[in-house]
Amino acid sequence: LRPVRIAVHLHPYGEGRKLMLSRDVTAVEQADTMRRDFVANVSHEIRTPLTVLAGFVETLQSIDLPQDERQRYLQMMAQQAQRMQSLVNDLLTLSRLEGSPPPGAAEWSAVGSLLAQCEYDARSLAKAMGKRLEITFAPPPAVEVSGSPTELLSALSNLVSNAVRYTPSGGEVVVAARRLDDGRLELAVRDTGPGIAPEHIPRLTERFYRVDRSRSRETGGTGLGLAIVKHVVQRHGAELRIDSAVGAGSTFAIVFPAARLRPSANFAQPAAT
Ligand code: ADP
């Protein structure tokens, strides 16, 4: 049983009579609340870096700082601007995903080339964050997935960048694609990071849901990555599996139905970097 909201209207109906109309408005009210929460979240997410940025501008305007101090301030300002850029980019991606019909099956992406593009980004991100991680991309099967290559890459990149961002130095990230016995394809991203408590797992794909707000921000997170992944996965008829436990790392896997796959005859394995 769940609570419902009923709107009741009384309309004049002939001599001294009234017609009572009732309507279940639960879904409408829920959508309204979600929209309001979303706008409040977005405003808050933009206001924080904007306040910091404005503070730095004011300092630079009012104090004559030595050159190296000035550079440090400018660098911090660039970081805040970048944070807002990532947020706006993710918001636009989400709104495109929510407002467009699912991609047709006309385009195909070789799993190997999706992984190769992610591998480069994963290594660059780890380097930029100054992290020592053992990053492994297992040799992919010669398979192509139908759908939008841009969307598929964005989903996989989000999972891989989360693994890199949340796993501390000395840890391991393994990305592997394999055919399951029933013909489906699993793209799995496993890490030896902090892991996630079971009560958080069902909520991770909600927009702006974070287990640890400050850690997400510190590592440049927008809180929208897994919401984007969820949409892409749904639009491709796939399934998102999250297997994690505190202290035991996490595995995020996308499982594609066999109907979305075809063998890729002429895929050449990219050279190791
Ligand atoms: P964010 O930008 O905050 O990373 P996401 O939507 O990508 O947003 O992820 C939501 C939350 O899920 C994160 O804030 C983090 O708490 C948790 N999370 C995601 N991936 C991992 C991971 N590999 N290890 C631990 N926690 C993770």
Residues whose N, C-alpha, C, O or C-beta is under 5 A from the ligand:
A	BS01	ADP	N162 A163 Y166 G193 G195 L204 Y209 R210 V211 D212 S216 G221 T222 G223 L224 G225 L226 A227 S250
